[in-house]
């Protein structure tokens, strides 16, 4: 696996792409354009 966007340090916190984390944990991530929300689904 690899990051599409590299991790960044922001105010002493490491920020990583949410899609990478969810898929690493076996979940899926979907973006809902109509409501500007993220849906994370697990099995």
PyMOL commands that set and color helices and strands:
alter all, ss='L'
color gray80, all
select helices_A, chain A and resi 18-24
alter helices_A, ss='H'
color red, helices_A
select strands_A, chain A and resi 8-10+13-15+28-32+37-41
alter strands_A, ss='S'
color yellow, strands_A
deselect
rebuild
show_as cartoon
